């Protein structure tokens, strides 16, 4: 990985995409450079209501403050969709323990009725598990998910234009059923954690990731042998490119390695991550880039210990099986027996 000549992540204002020609052209250039170089940037002008983002963070804090028994009532081992609560130390990144607790929420859909020979990844569609003690949790988080999905689709359209493609070029693999996931995450202070690994170094699997941060730092982006800190900036989302978008652009855009360092003793860190992926039954497209862009495409990075598949459902299920071993053993025993190994973050 080449050393990036930056010390902070760039900030990009989405409102410039719909401004006059000069500002739009500058925005598209900024978007290309940020997604090609760092693979991360701060997004402003996203028009998410501050009242809503504040409410989501508050609900996250209320959930993690619940008695353990109430959180375990919706533990993810109860869900074939890997939804629900994950206890501290029960998720892995590259085989090492992540020191965080989290609640996973996906698109609210009925569990499918499938024939015995159906692909296992079709089981990933299904309902969420909601905390009974917080009745406003479900409607607020589903509204937040809906707004983030609309924002992600708008930003993905901007990426398409920046790559000199039709703005709707990704629509066929997204359709009306994109695969989305929200993670509410709490990282305990180091007096609890046995290491500094809140989340170990990894890349995200899908198209785009948004991160809403509270007040505590911890997110870091790889920069050669060093790390760029991405502290919380009020009114922003941190955006990063996922491996499927890198694959679709033959490596022109970059999915970069990142991690979360556990906060200092006496503190904790709260964040909310959103992931946009294509439909489960889709195949990641390979865009035909204009010759000047194609000449700069580096080819997607390849990790022999965690190969990337073009079939979306296979990719997502692989990541979940490797990260959540207990869920895999309970709901996908045939795949565990076939040799699936834990070890990468989603």
NUDO-871317 format. One line per 3 residues: for each residue x, z, y of N, C-alpha, C. Coordinates in steps of 0.001 Angstrom, whole numbers, padded with zeros to 6 digits. Atoms other than C-alpha are relative to their C-alpha. Layout:
N
X,Z,Y,X,Z,Y,X,Z,Y ~ ...;
END
This chain:
346
000852,000000,-001192,000000,000000,000000,000884,000000,001237 ~ -000811,000079,-001206,001454,-000997,003354,-000339,001141,000947 ~ 000196,-001073,-000962,001907,001578,006092,-000794,-000516,001194;
000846,000436,-001102,-000814,001320,008738,000554,000516,001315 ~ -000545,-000372,-001293,000353,001360,012348,-001081,000640,000863 ~ 001051,-000707,-000714,-002373,003769,013420,000143,001491,-000245;
000010,-001446,000205,-002738,007494,013867,-001422,000543,-000047 ~ 001400,-000395,000052,-006535,007675,014258,-000829,-001209,-000421 ~ 000890,001080,000405,-009455,005653,012960,-000665,-000614,001226;
000683,000635,-001139,-011077,003098,015279,-001463,000414,000073 ~ 001427,-000244,-000223,-014548,003595,016764,-000650,-001316,000417 ~ 000689,001267,-000237,-017031,000697,016820,-001449,000289,000357;
001360,-000212,-000495,-020335,000543,018722,-000906,-001109,-000526 ~ 000874,000996,000628,-023066,-001215,016700,-000885,-000712,001023 ~ 000832,000647,-001014,-025034,-001959,019881,000630,-001291,000513;
-000679,001213,-000478,-022412,-004576,020752,-000337,-001225,-000846 ~ 000358,001133,000860,-023593,-006710,017816,-001161,-000795,000591 ~ 001166,000655,-000589,-026806,-007483,019716,000136,-000166,001507;
-000244,000188,-001431,-025213,-007685,023175,000299,-001477,000273 ~ -000301,001389,-000351,-024104,-010847,024968,001115,-000578,-000852 ~ -000983,000675,000862,-021770,-013407,023362,001387,000615,000038;
-001354,-000537,-000099,-018522,-011870,024663,000116,001335,-000736 ~ -000048,-001302,000677,-019330,-008333,023492,-000224,-000152,-001499 ~ 000233,000238,001432,-020642,-009637,020173,001269,-000500,-000666;
-001232,000537,000580,-017457,-011619,019557,001059,001093,-000128 ~ -000957,-001100,000062,-015329,-008570,020383,-000366,000987,-001102 ~ 000467,-000893,001063,-017460,-006418,018073,000370,-000553,-001372;
-000281,000598,001301,-017069,-008846,015165,001496,000045,-000304 ~ -001442,-000087,000190,-013307,-008927,015689,000422,001426,-000345 ~ -000296,-001405,000297,-013152,-005118,015745,-000420,000355,-001426;
000526,-000297,001330,-015266,-004944,012591,000910,-000573,-001081 ~ -000912,000616,000964,-013036,-007391,010721,001303,000786,-000114 ~ -001307,-000670,000024,-009846,-005616,011723,-000088,001391,-000614;
000125,-001353,000539,-011098,-002111,010932,-000229,-000027,-001509 ~ 000325,000060,001424,-012513,-003091,007548,001123,-000622,-000816 ~ -001116,000646,000690,-009428,-005131,006684,001235,000897,-000035;
-001205,-000819,-000103,-006778,-002654,007810,-000233,001406,-000554 ~ 000224,-001368,000466,-007913,000968,007554,-001039,000086,-001115 ~ 001116,-000122,000932,-011071,000285,005558,-000977,001080,000401;
000814,-001097,-000516,-012623,003121,007607,-000130,-000142,001505 ~ 000143,-000075,-001449,-014035,003513,011109,-001146,000938,000347 ~ 001128,-000753,-000532,-016318,005653,013236,-001031,-000985,000543;
001083,000834,-000498,-019697,004050,013952,-000788,000760,001049 ~ 000859,-000532,-001049,-021439,004759,017252,-001136,-000987,000233 ~ 001112,000894,-000284,-024653,003258,018603,-000881,-000272,-001198;
000775,000225,001228,-026340,003679,015214,-001477,000344,000161 ~ 001391,-000300,-000357,-029566,005008,016803,-000710,000922,-000990 ~ 000636,-001048,000795,-030164,007729,014220,-000367,001150,000931;
000371,-001097,-000898,-032123,010467,016011,000845,001247,-000254 ~ -000799,-001212,000139,-029957,013488,016682,-000809,001125,-000624 ~ 000851,-001038,000588,-032915,015694,015774,-000055,-000141,-001522;
000062,000212,001443,-033037,014104,012316,001318,000364,-000667 ~ -001289,-000336,000614,-029309,014356,011579,000232,001507,000033 ~ -000133,-001451,-000071,-029338,017952,012777,-000863,000700,-001023;
000896,-000597,000983,-032319,018740,010570,000546,-000152,-001415 ~ -000567,000227,001333,-030619,017192,007525,001140,000978,-000269 ~ -001097,-000954,000177,-027492,019301,008056,-000535,001421,-000156;
000597,-001331,000104,-029646,022390,008547,-000634,000213,-001372 ~ 000601,-000112,001325,-031574,021702,005345,001072,000114,-001076 ~ -001103,-000128,000937,-028293,021220,003515,000526,001427,-000032;
-000473,-001379,-000065,-027110,024612,004727,-001006,000946,-000662 ~ 001019,-000854,000611,-030413,026212,003702,000007,-000132,-001523 ~ -000029,000181,001445,-030198,024675,000239,001184,000742,-000620;
-001177,-000632,000597,-026650,025879,-000416,-000025,001522,000141 ~ 000156,-001447,-000151,-027645,029355,000803,-001022,000587,-000963 ~ 000983,-000513,000964,-030356,029618,-001878,000696,000803,-001091;
-000557,-000695,001172,-029824,032050,-004764,000403,-001010,-001072 ~ -000518,000932,001001,-027862,030425,-007572,-001070,-000435,-000992 ~ 001033,000346,000986,-030843,030558,-009945,-000915,-001101,000511;
000875,001031,-000554,-032934,028421,-007567,000711,-001349,000067 ~ -000747,001253,000005,-030180,025836,-007257,000135,-000532,-001429 ~ -000159,000431,001389,-029631,025766,-011023,-001308,-000481,-000613;
001286,000494,000487,-033356,025140,-011513,-000091,-001512,000101 ~ -000024,001468,-000117,-032613,021567,-010403,001421,-000520,-000266 ~ -001358,000432,000349,-029142,021243,-011957,-000022,-001406,-000585;
000007,001417,000374,-028118,017663,-012663,000011,-000245,-001510 ~ 000072,000207,001452,-027858,018211,-016435,-001436,-000246,-000452 ~ 001406,000249,000317,-031664,017985,-016336,-000404,-001449,000271;
000350,001331,-000486,-031519,014404,-015029,000861,-001083,-000633 ~ -000730,001165,000521,-030577,011201,-016851,000479,-000907,001122 ~ -000391,000800,-001170,-030210,009727,-013353,001141,000664,000779;
-001093,-000729,-000666,-027410,012198,-012419,-000449,000551,001357 ~ 000521,-000578,-001238,-029663,013621,-009679,000014,001523,-000118 ~ 000111,-001445,-000011,-029873,017242,-008651,001298,000680,000374;
-001072,-000887,-000470,-027438,020091,-008129,001184,000001,-000954 ~ -001239,-000127,000762,-023812,020152,-009278,000739,001234,000480 ~ -000712,-001230,-000342,-022062,023514,-009382,001453,-000274,000378;
-001425,000094,-000355,-018594,024095,-007937,000826,-000121,-001277 ~ -000895,000173,001133,-015965,022836,-010343,-000563,-000800,-001147 ~ 000628,000746,001087,-018354,020687,-012410,000006,-001505,000241;
-000202,001436,-000171,-017290,017270,-011104,001500,-000258,000023 ~ -001411,000348,000120,-014002,015492,-011719,000329,-001241,000807 ~ -000567,001227,-000547,-011888,012967,-009849,001334,-000232,-000697;
-001197,000332,000787,-009279,011309,-012046,000429,001158,-000897 ~ -000258,-001044,000965,-009601,014150,-014516,000271,001366,000572 ~ -000273,-001282,-000635,-008985,016928,-011974,-001266,000534,000661;
001221,-000644,-000468,-011580,019428,-010774,-000133,-000089,001517 ~ 000339,-000016,-001426,-013244,018922,-007371,-000646,001341,000333 ~ 000557,-001292,-000407,-014012,022167,-005508,-001055,-000220,001071;
001150,000198,-000872,-017403,021428,-004036,-001264,000219,-000819 ~ 001331,000025,000598,-021068,021967,-004782,-000802,-001048,000746 ~ 000690,001110,-000639,-023523,019181,-004071,-001388,-000194,-000587;
001329,000401,000440,-027052,017858,-004348,-000097,-001512,000145 ~ 000084,001456,000001,-027514,014192,-005302,-001456,-000448,000046 ~ 001345,000530,-000195,-030606,012267,-004156,000091,-001518,000048;
000021,001458,-000005,-031288,008615,-004945,-001344,-000517,000474 ~ 001301,000576,-000316,-034148,006232,-004317,-001045,000611,-000923 ~ 001064,-000665,000772,-037359,007934,-005438,-000826,-001064,-000717;
000687,000999,000818,-038647,005741,-008278,-000419,000630,-001313 ~ 000391,-000551,001302,-040489,006389,-011544,001049,-000301,-001058 ~ -000909,000246,001118,-038419,006731,-014691,-000500,-001198,-000799;
000460,001197,000715,-038524,003385,-016519,-000274,000289,-001470 ~ 000246,-000024,001444,-039970,002950,-019980,000760,-001184,-000582 ~ -000946,001029,000424,-037262,001025,-021800,000007,-000152,-001518;
-000176,000190,001444,-036857,-000531,-025247,001337,000580,-000448 ~ -001232,-000629,000487,-034133,000964,-027474,001269,-000793,000291 ~ -001194,000825,-000193,-031798,-001983,-026923,000268,-000319,001467;
-000214,000257,-001425,-032014,-001898,-023101,001368,000523,000425 ~ -001278,-000510,-000498,-028733,-001526,-021205,-000140,001431,000512 ~ 000074,-001416,-000364,-027956,002140,-020602,-000127,000205,001497;
000026,-000187,-001454,-027559,001617,-016861,-001402,-000110,000583 ~ 001369,000056,-000501,-031277,000884,-016517,-000613,001396,000117 ~ 000505,-001372,-000085,-031833,004625,-017028,000328,000652,001340;
-000398,-000606,-001275,-030269,005257,-013610,-001122,-000016,001032 ~ 001189,-000079,-000849,-033578,004448,-011898,-000844,001191,-000440 ~ 000846,-001116,000374,-035878,007436,-011745,-000217,000956,001147;
000370,-000950,-001051,-037112,010474,-009831,001153,000931,000358 ~ -000943,-001025,-000444,-035166,013079,-007889,-000476,001380,-000427 ~ 000334,-001408,000209,-035095,016839,-008402,000050,000681,001361;
000115,-000556,-001345,-036258,018737,-005301,-000078,001523,-000043 ~ 000054,-001470,-000023,-035781,022405,-004344,-001392,000502,000378 ~ 001366,-000468,-000224,-039154,024133,-004629,-000095,000937,001193;
000038,-001011,-001064,-038206,026778,-002050,000017,-000608,001398 ~ -000093,000643,-001318,-037833,024216,000770,-000922,-001221,-000003 ~ 000951,001114,000142,-041002,022058,000892,000274,-001170,000935;
-000267,001097,-000931,-039851,020028,003921,001233,-000802,-000388 ~ -001231,000667,000408,-036705,018985,002080,-000264,-001456,-000407 ~ 000270,001343,000513,-038214,015999,000278,-000378,-000992,001099;
000354,001018,-000998,-039968,014233,003205,001124,-000274,000994 ~ -001070,000211,-000975,-037018,014775,005544,001121,-000834,-000589 ~ -001095,000757,000613,-034393,013495,003126,-000411,-001425,-000341;
000439,001370,000266,-036496,010485,002137,-000084,-000811,001294 ~ -000037,000706,-001282,-036932,009606,005815,001440,-000333,000381 ~ -001415,000215,-000301,-033182,009994,006321,000559,-001143,-000841;
-000456,001074,000888,-032509,007777,003300,-000522,-001359,000463 ~ 000584,001258,-000454,-034890,005100,004606,000705,-000519,001248 ~ -000674,000413,-001237,-033247,005046,008041,001440,-000436,-000279;
-001370,000382,000318,-029739,004945,006565,000054,-001330,-000735 ~ 000015,001282,000704,-030670,002086,004258,-000218,-001149,000971 ~ 000204,001038,-001014,-032015,000064,007191,001271,-000214,000823;
-001246,000102,-000761,-028824,000841,009122,001082,-000687,-000821 ~ -001024,000603,000846,-026599,-000082,006184,-000227,-001495,-000184 ~ 000297,001421,000150,-028381,-003410,005684,000316,-000761,001290;
-000336,000624,-001280,-028005,-004173,009397,001505,-000161,000150 ~ -001458,000078,-000111,-024292,-003368,009310,000571,-000993,-001002 ~ -000473,000968,000990,-023809,-005383,006126,-000243,-001426,000486;
000242,001300,-000600,-025426,-008339,007904,001043,-000342,001048 ~ -001059,000218,-000985,-022899,-007884,010710,001313,-000364,-000690 ~ -001198,000360,000757,-020096,-007972,008147,-000071,-001451,-000460;
000152,001390,000436,-021502,-011231,006795,000322,-000969,001138 ~ -000281,000858,-001149,-021417,-012784,010274,001491,000030,000327 ~ -001428,-000104,-000272,-017880,-011466,010816,000829,-000801,-000990;
-000690,000786,001027,-016895,-013242,007599,-000421,-001463,000020 ~ 000447,001385,-000190,-018500,-016481,008863,-000932,-000452,-001115 ~ 001028,000275,000995,-021305,-016275,006303,-001368,000081,000667;
001362,-000229,-000461,-025067,-016419,006723,-000266,001498,000047 ~ 000223,-001435,-000163,-026291,-013036,007939,-000718,000608,-001202 ~ 000746,-000512,001155,-028530,-012703,004861,000688,-000316,-001326;
-000685,000458,001207,-025850,-013737,002337,-000059,001031,-001127 ~ 000039,-001035,001036,-026059,-010388,000519,-001417,000335,-000462 ~ 001380,-000327,000353,-029871,-010307,000341,-000319,-000204,-001480;
000369,000197,001405,-030089,-011791,-003187,000446,001126,-000931 ~ -000453,-001063,000899,-028098,-008901,-004692,-000524,001369,000423 ~ 000593,-001247,-000464,-029890,-006233,-002670,-001502,000013,-000210;
001435,000117,000193,-033498,-007415,-002651,-000746,001197,000557 ~ 000792,-001154,-000411,-036143,-004710,-002339,000422,001284,-000709 ~ -000381,-001161,000804,-034347,-002356,-004756,001505,000244,000031;
-001422,-000362,-000002,-030821,-001617,-003542,000186,001359,-000650 ~ -000319,-001284,000626,-029167,001242,-005367,000648,000884,001054 ~ -000497,-000866,-001061,-028684,004068,-002896,000144,001422,-000524;
-000225,-001388,000389,-027439,007627,-003166,000386,000803,001231 ~ -000397,-000966,-001016,-027231,010583,-000800,000565,001225,-000703 ~ -000604,-001238,000486,-024922,013511,-001494,000067,001004,001146;
-000223,-001126,-000891,-025297,016779,000394,001074,000859,-000649 ~ -001198,-000576,000610,-021951,018486,-000122,000471,001215,000790 ~ -000632,-001178,-000607,-020504,021914,000570,001329,000258,-000685;
-001339,-000309,000476,-016782,022600,000223,000333,001444,000366 ~ -000317,-001396,-000330,-015923,026316,-000052,001423,000140,000525 ~ -001338,-000278,-000509,-012913,027839,001686,000983,000286,-001122;
-001046,-000079,001020,-009621,028179,-000133,000117,001363,-000668 ~ -000027,-001269,000720,-010134,031823,-000996,-000819,-000100,-001283 ~ 000800,000247,001208,-012636,030459,-003562,000640,-001086,-000854;
-000555,001142,000726,-010966,027178,-004490,001345,000349,-000622 ~ -001286,-000221,000658,-008081,027191,-006947,001050,-001008,000447 ~ -000938,000990,-000526,-006504,024196,-005182,-000550,-000516,001315;
000462,000611,-001248,-006764,022167,-001992,-000899,-001202,-000250 ~ 000775,001198,000309,-008723,019426,-003806,-001488,000268,000155 ~ 001444,000038,-000143,-012178,019342,-002295,-000543,-001163,-000804;
000180,001199,000817,-012370,015793,-003650,001347,-000691,-000066 ~ -001289,000642,000158,-009303,014100,-005066,000023,-001431,000504 ~ -000130,001372,-000500,-007967,010716,-003886,-000762,-000999,-000877;
000805,000966,000726,-010338,007907,-004838,-000493,-001080,000963 ~ 000730,001006,-000759,-012141,004765,-003665,-001465,000094,-000383 ~ 001421,000040,000309,-015919,004424,-003438,-000340,-001300,-000716;
000303,001114,000884,-017599,002062,-005856,-000744,-001148,000681 ~ 000985,000989,-000397,-020268,000222,-003878,000378,-000895,001152 ~ -000202,000868,-001155,-020678,-001868,-000725,000480,000801,001213;
-000294,-000773,-001203,-020731,000650,002138,-000302,001475,-000234 ~ 000236,-001434,-000005,-020490,004418,002572,-000094,000491,001438 ~ 000094,-000715,-001269,-021642,006501,005549,000247,001484,-000278;
-000197,-001444,000112,-020504,010093,006063,-000415,000654,001309 ~ 000407,-000847,-001117,-022291,012505,008389,000706,001339,-000178 ~ -000765,-001241,000099,-019992,015466,009088,-000587,001064,000916;
000408,-001107,-000848,-020869,018885,010429,001147,000310,000960 ~ -001014,-000354,-001001,-018146,020723,012389,001392,000185,-000595 ~ -001277,-000321,000627,-015371,021331,009849,000689,-001270,-000489;
-000772,001149,000448,-012619,018757,009229,000341,000121,-001482 ~ -000439,000018,001390,-011278,017786,005813,000156,-001389,-000570 ~ -000092,001371,000485,-011818,014040,005274,001305,-000634,000463;
-001273,000647,-000315,-008514,012121,005138,000072,-001358,-000687 ~ -000079,001389,000457,-007728,008406,004678,001452,-000354,-000258 ~ -001370,000336,000372,-004643,007062,002936,000634,-000945,001008;
-000792,000804,-000937,-001955,005587,005206,001418,-000016,-000537 ~ -001290,-000022,000667,001005,004707,003029,000166,001310,-000749 ~ -000251,-001298,000617,002514,008023,001944,-000609,001140,000812;
000574,-001010,-000873,000691,009849,004739,-001525,-000080,-000056 ~ 001455,-000040,-000039,-002951,010666,005499,-000482,000034,001436 ~ 000655,-000012,-001307,-005076,009864,008557,-001157,000984,-000063;
001119,-000934,-000051,-007384,012737,009446,-001197,-000667,000677 ~ 001238,000538,-000568,-011008,011818,010167,-000901,001167,000386 ~ 000775,-001178,-000388,-012355,014872,012015,-001392,-000382,000470;
001350,000294,-000492,-016042,015132,012957,000022,-000355,001483 ~ 000207,000377,-001395,-016932,013327,016193,-001502,-000019,000243 ~ 001447,-000085,-000226,-020374,014166,017609,-000634,-001380,000216;
000742,001241,-000191,-022896,011335,017388,000507,-001182,-000796 ~ -000556,001111,000774,-020875,009261,014909,-000270,000174,-001492 ~ -000123,000013,001447,-020907,008317,011261,001367,-000576,-000339;
-001183,000660,000543,-017706,007606,009354,-000482,-001040,-001003 ~ 000386,001103,000888,-018062,004241,007573,001220,-000430,-000780 ~ -001096,000600,000761,-015919,002948,004747,-000496,-001067,-000966;
000257,001137,000892,-015750,-000128,002556,000128,000466,-001443 ~ -000078,-000296,001417,-016455,000164,-001176,000619,-001128,-000792 ~ -000711,000966,000844,-014811,-001639,-004065,-000810,-001274,-000247;
000790,001206,000259,-017747,-004008,-004632,000064,-000968,001178 ~ -000135,000887,-001151,-017458,-005352,-001081,001408,-000585,000063 ~ -001348,000553,000121,-013720,-005725,-001547,000020,-001125,-001028;
000062,001021,001050,-014431,-007637,-004760,-000722,-001245,000492 ~ 000786,001144,-000480,-017050,-009846,-003058,000782,-000867,000973 ~ -000790,000743,-000992,-014521,-010867,-000386,001393,-000332,-000524;
-001285,000287,000640,-011653,-011369,-002855,001145,000770,000664 ~ -001027,-000850,-000581,-009800,-008526,-001189,000250,-000220,001478 ~ -000184,000146,-001450,-010180,-009751,002389,-000334,001310,000697;
000320,-001335,-000484,-011938,-006473,003167,000601,001023,-000958 ~ -000794,-000971,000738,-010317,-003274,001959,-000764,001283,-000300 ~ 000483,-001323,000413,-011626,-000329,-000028,001213,000915,-000069;
-001193,-000826,-000105,-009157,002386,000897,-000189,001347,-000701 ~ -000015,-001309,000649,-008226,005598,-000886,-000232,001090,001046 ~ 000252,-001132,-000884,-009490,008816,000677,-000204,001262,-000833;
000141,-001284,000672,-009817,012503,-000142,-000637,000993,000969 ~ 000433,-001115,-000845,-011279,015767,001156,000840,001213,-000376 ~ -000808,-001198,000182,-008994,018766,001610,-000893,001223,000217;
000813,-001206,-000120,-010602,022163,001045,000264,000699,001329 ~ -000195,-000686,-001281,-011185,024082,004293,000738,001326,-000183 ~ -000755,-001246,000026,-009237,027207,005203,-000869,001156,-000477;
000703,-001211,000426,-010156,030615,003844,-000878,000518,001134 ~ 000922,-000534,-000985,-013127,032153,005593,-000912,-001031,000633 ~ 000851,001077,-000514,-014760,028778,006342,-000542,-000800,-001175;
000383,001009,000973,-016570,026039,004477,-000276,-001298,000759 ~ 000237,001306,-000620,-017297,022352,005119,-001289,-000581,-000563 ~ 001264,000613,000389,-020698,020638,005046,000021,-001459,000442;
000110,001412,-000359,-021159,016870,004946,-001101,-000638,-000818 ~ 001022,000774,000702,-023713,014280,003877,000535,-001425,-000138 ~ -000496,001354,000259,-022566,011025,002248,-001141,-000877,-000499;
001015,000993,000416,-024721,007902,001783,000744,-001213,-000538 ~ -000644,001134,000654,-023791,005038,-000549,-001008,-001133,-000176 ~ 000825,001193,000207,-025258,001509,-000473,000653,-000874,-001061;
-000442,000869,001082,-024946,-000537,-003655,-001035,-001096,-000225 ~ 000990,001012,000381,-026593,-003750,-004878,-000969,000531,-001061 ~ 000917,-000326,001088,-029484,-003708,-007366,000790,000236,-001284;
-000688,-000289,001257,-028535,-002344,-010772,000202,-001252,-000850 ~ -000087,001183,000854,-029204,-005711,-012435,000767,-001147,000648 ~ -000694,001066,-000723,-027153,-007676,-009902,001447,-000139,-000475;
-001429,000266,000193,-023731,-009235,-010249,000641,-000121,001370 ~ -000673,000067,-001294,-021289,-008776,-007388,000381,-001456,000282 ~ -000317,001399,-000295,-021035,-012188,-005672,001441,-000142,000485;
-001299,000320,-000586,-017727,-013811,-004777,-000249,-001013,001107 ~ 000282,000876,-001135,-018108,-015274,-001292,001030,-001117,000113 ~ -000906,001106,-000316,-016639,-018645,-000420,000386,000129,001470;
-000450,-000230,-001369,-014618,-017802,002666,000549,-001284,000609 ~ -000612,001115,-000714,-013574,-020298,005308,001509,000021,-000247 ~ -001426,000051,000349,-009987,-021501,004689,000891,000986,000745;
-000886,-000971,-000666,-008355,-019353,007423,-000175,001424,-000524 ~ 000236,-001331,000552,-010018,-016221,006013,000454,000070,-001460 ~ -000394,000021,001406,-009473,-017215,002384,001511,000107,-000160;
-001458,-000055,000067,-005766,-017634,003097,000523,001421,000169 ~ -000422,-001382,-000224,-005634,-013973,004126,-000580,000965,-001024 ~ 000573,-000863,001039,-007587,-012642,001126,001095,000416,-000968;
-001097,-000544,000801,-005330,-010396,-000923,-000339,000124,-001478 ~ 000458,-000283,001348,-007373,-010311,-004102,-000356,001464,-000109 ~ 000393,-001404,000100,-009177,-007102,-005049,001045,000816,-000736;
-000931,-000894,000687,-006994,-004158,-006027,-000515,000287,-001404 ~ 000380,-000238,001390,-006983,-003397,-009744,000641,001286,-000488 ~ -000470,-001250,000574,-006702,000036,-011332,-000210,-000075,-001503;
000174,000157,001446,-006010,-000310,-015074,-000683,001181,-000659 ~ 000664,-001166,000561,-007318,003221,-015650,-001471,000073,000387 ~ 001398,-000023,-000458,-010608,002457,-013884,-000383,-001412,000441;
000255,001394,-000373,-011346,-001289,-014018,-001353,-000176,000667 ~ 001229,000290,-000725,-013994,-002722,-011725,-000722,-001159,-000680 ~ 000819,001037,000621,-016827,-004714,-013323,-000821,-000709,001058;
000863,000717,-000937,-018831,-007423,-011575,-001462,000377,-000175 ~ 001379,-000417,000229,-022044,-006131,-013152,-000204,001378,000642 ~ 000150,-001193,-000832,-023362,-003474,-010769,-000376,001231,-000811;
000427,-001149,000779,-025175,-001212,-013223,001119,000566,-000858 ~ -001125,-000464,000817,-022125,-001037,-015506,000982,000800,000846 ~ -000947,-000693,-000878,-019920,-000049,-012583,-000488,001390,000371;
000520,-001280,-000464,-022186,002714,-011318,-000086,000994,-001146 ~ 000097,-000906,001133,-022863,004171,-014751,001384,000463,-000438 ~ -001372,-000369,000376,-019141,004117,-015575,000514,001127,000890;
-000484,-001019,-000928,-018334,006116,-012454,-000702,001333,-000223 ~ 000746,-001238,000200,-021086,008646,-013093,000390,000689,-001309 ~ -000382,-000585,001280,-020145,009154,-016741,001354,000686,000081;
-001350,-000545,-000109,-016525,009776,-015832,000051,001229,000904 ~ -000017,-001113,-000939,-017386,012209,-013033,-000805,001199,-000497 ~ 000934,-001063,000393,-020211,014234,-014660,-000060,000077,-001528;
-000171,-000014,001449,-019143,015019,-018197,-001179,000649,-000710 ~ 001100,-000699,000670,-021961,017455,-019020,-001261,-000854,-000034 ~ 001164,000903,-000015,-024664,014999,-017943,000210,-001120,-001009;
-000300,001077,000938,-022945,012266,-019950,-000237,000445,-001433 ~ 000153,-000481,001376,-022896,014383,-023093,-001461,000226,-000366 ~ 001400,-000288,000310,-026547,015358,-022804,-000850,-001264,-000050;
000922,001128,-000141,-028126,012047,-021762,000575,-001333,-000489 ~ -000631,001255,000442,-025612,009377,-022873,000995,000276,-001127 ~ -000964,-000383,001050,-024070,010780,-026079,000588,-001199,-000722;
-000513,001177,000719,-023756,007337,-027634,001161,-000644,000746 ~ -001098,000562,-000782,-021481,006246,-024785,001214,000916,-000004 ~ -001120,-000939,000100,-019382,009401,-024901,000700,-000174,-001338;
-000589,000206,001323,-018869,008881,-028618,000764,-001313,-000084 ~ -000672,001306,000037,-017872,005290,-027909,001321,000023,000744 ~ -001330,-000104,-000593,-014882,006560,-025942,000039,000050,001499;
-000018,-000105,-001444,-015971,006861,-022310,000751,001270,000392 ~ -000803,-001131,-000409,-013478,009150,-020585,-000311,000411,001426 ~ 000221,-000445,-001359,-014013,011318,-017496,001201,-000265,000876;
-001156,000005,-000850,-011910,010970,-014435,-000077,-000690,001335 ~ -000015,000646,-001320,-013103,009088,-011323,-001223,000394,000799 ~ 001120,-000395,-000856,-015285,009965,-008372,-000879,-001185,000328;
000922,001034,-000455,-018352,008031,-007300,-000027,000031,001507;
END
